[in-house]
Amino acid sequence: MQSKYPVQSYISYSLATAHRKIHTSLTKRLKEFGVQVEAWRVMEILEADTDLTMGDLAEIVLMNPPTLTKLVDRMVSDGIVHRRIANKDHRQVNLVLTELGLKRIIQIRAQVQIEDEEITLKIGREKVQLLHELLTEIGSIQPN
C-alpha cells in the first residue's frame, strides 16, 4: 500500500503513531482517577519494588529525572506515594505507595487491562503476542 506522505513509510513513524493513539486512549481512561499514564507506570513499578533510587525509577519508567521528580512531587501531594529514607543508603530516597496509591493501582490496572483487551480484539491474540515480542526486542536494542 502506497503512503500518501513519505514519512508514513518509516517504521519509526508507525511506532510513534501507535504510541500516540494508545497514550491518548489511556490518558482518557485514567483521567477519572486523576492519574497520568506516566504516574501509572511509576505506581506499577513501585508496587513491585520499593528499593529503587529515583535514577533507577526514571530509567525504568522512561522519564528523565527532573520530569520524574516533578511528577513524584504531584503524586506525593495527591497522597498516592510517600518518600522514605532508603534502607541501603540513607542519602537516597525511595518511594512507597500509600493506601490510596494501592487502591488506585488496582482501579487503574483494570482500565489498562481493558485497553489491552481492546487491542487484542482488534488485531488478535497471536498478533498481540508477536507485537509484544517485537517491541520488547526493539526496546532492547542499544543506541549507536
C-alpha positions in Angstrom: 0.0 0.0 0.0 1.4 3.4 -1.1 1.6 6.0 1.7 0.2 9.5 1.0 3.2 11.1 2.7 6.8 9.7 2.6 7.1 9.9 6.4 4.4 7.2 6.7 6.7 4.6 5.1 9.0 4.6 8.1 8.7 2.1 10.9 9.7 4.9 13.3 6.7 6.9 12.2 4.4 3.9 12.5 5.6 3.2 16.1 5.2 6.9 17.0 1.6 6.9 15.6 0.7 3.7 17.5 2.2 5.1 20.7 0.3 8.4 20.4 -3.0 6.6 19.8 -2.6 4.3 22.8 -1.2 7.0 25.1 -4.2 9.2 24.2 -6.7 6.4 24.9 -5.0 5.5 28.2 -5.0 9.2 29.2 -8.7 9.3 28.7 -9.2 6.1 30.7 -7.0 7.3 33.6 -8.4 10.8 33.8 -11.3 9.7 36.1 -8.7 8.7 38.7 -6.7 11.9 38.3 -3.6 10.0 37.2 -1.4 10.4 34.2 -0.1 7.5 32.2 3.4 8.2 33.5 2.1 8.1 37.1 0.5 4.7 36.4 3.9 3.4 35.2 5.5 4.7 38.4 2.8 3.0 40.5 3.2 -0.3 38.8 6.9 -0.3 39.4 6.6 0.8 43.0 4.1 -2.0 43.7 6.7 -4.5 42.6 9.9 -2.8 44.0 10.2 -0.1 46.7 14.0 -0.2 46.8 14.7 1.7 43.6 16.5 5.0 43.6 14.9 7.9 41.7 17.5 7.4 38.9 16.7 3.7 38.6 13.0 4.5 38.6 13.4 7.2 36.0 15.1 4.8 33.6 12.5 2.1 34.1 9.5 4.4 33.6 11.1 6.1 30.6 11.4 9.6 32.0 14.2 12.0 32.6 15.0 12.5 36.3 13.8 16.2 36.6 10.5 15.3 35.0 10.1 12.3 37.2 10.8 14.5 40.3 8.0 16.9 39.3 5.6 14.0 38.7 6.5 12.5 42.1 6.0 15.8 43.8 2.4 15.8 42.4 1.9 12.2 43.4 3.1 13.0 47.0 0.7 16.0 47.2 -2.1 13.8 45.9 -1.4 11.2 48.6 -0.5 8.4 46.1 3.1 7.9 47.2 5.3 9.0 50.0 9.1 9.4 50.2 11.2 7.5 52.8 14.9 7.3 53.5 16.4 4.3 51.8 17.4 1.4 54.0 20.6 0.7 52.0 21.9 4.3 51.6 20.5 7.0 53.9 21.4 9.7 51.4 18.9 8.1 48.9 15.1 8.4 48.9 12.8 5.6 48.0 9.1 5.9 47.1 6.3 3.8 48.6 2.7 3.6 47.5 0.3 4.8 50.2 -3.0 3.1 50.9 -4.7 5.4 48.4 -2.0 4.5 45.9 -2.5 0.8 46.4 -6.3 1.3 45.9 -5.7 3.4 42.8 -3.3 1.0 41.2 -6.0 -1.8 41.3 -8.5 0.5 39.7 -6.1 1.8 37.1 -4.7 -1.6 36.3 -8.3 -2.7 35.4 -8.5 0.2 32.9 -5.2 -0.7 31.3 -6.2 -4.3 31.0 -9.4 -3.2 29.2 -7.2 -1.2 26.9 -5.0 -4.2 26.2 -8.1 -6.4 25.6 -9.5 -3.9 23.1 -6.2 -4.0 21.2 -6.3 -7.8 21.3 -9.9 -7.8 19.9 -8.8 -5.6 17.0 -5.7 -7.4 15.9 -5.9 -10.9 17.5 -4.1 -12.6 20.3 -1.3 -14.1 18.1 -0.5 -10.6 16.6 -0.5 -9.1 20.0 1.9 -11.7 21.3 4.2 -11.2 18.3 3.9 -7.4 18.5 4.8 -7.6 22.2 7.9 -9.7 21.4 9.0 -7.5 18.6 8.6 -4.3 20.6 10.5 -5.8 23.5 13.3 -6.7 21.1 13.3 -3.3 19.6 13.3 -1.7 23.1 16.4 -3.7 24.0 18.5 -2.5 21.0 21.3 -0.4 22.3 21.6 3.1 20.6 24.7 3.7 18.4 
